[in-house]
Amino acid sequence: MPAKSKAQQKAAGAALSAKRGDTPVKELKGASKSMHESMSKKELEDMAATSRKGKPEHVEDKGKK
């Protein structure tokens, strides 16, 4: 599943780093913490590998309108 925004791609990268043991899990916040708990290493790798070129910084959540 590719990332839909730059922020989502960055959060996936942070969660992947923690999943690999490079970053302490206690340093994760918000979306990256949630991703670490709910996604597999393979899913995080796919999302973190998404190119940022042409992606918006954030995507508005349609459920909040």
N, C-alpha and C positions, 0 to 999 in steps of 0.2 A: 504494500500500500504506500504510494508516494505521499510525501508531505504536501499540504495545500498552501502553506505559507512559510516564510523564513523563520518565524517564531516557532512553529511546530517542528521544523527541521532541527533547529537549535536545541529545543527541549528533548527531542529524540536522541540527539548526540550526547547530551548530558546524562540521560537515563542509561544509554548504552555504556558510557564510561563507567558508571556506577555498577552496572550489571557485570562488566568485565573485571571490576575490582580496582580500577585506576583512580576512582574518586570515591570518597566515603559516602554512603547512602544518606547519612545525616545532613549532608550539605545540599541535598536536593530539595527543591521547593516547587509548589504549584504543579504545573502540568508535567514536568519531568519526574516528579515523585510519583504521580499517578501512573504515568507511562511505565516506570520501573516496576511497579507492583502488578500491572495488568497485562503487559505485553511480553512476548518471548524475545530472546536475544535476536533471533532471525527477523522478527517483525521490526525491531528497533534498528537493526542494520539496514533493512530496506528503506525505512523512513529517513534515517540519518544520511543515507547515500544520495538522496534526492538533490538534484542541482538547485541552487537558490536563484539562478538566473531567471528573470521574468516572474518571479513569485512576489506576491504582495507581502508586506511586513506582517500584517495580521489579516485574518478573514473573519468577518463579523458572524457571530453565531445567530442563525436564523430563529432559534428558539427563544431568544431574549427580546425579540421585537414585540 
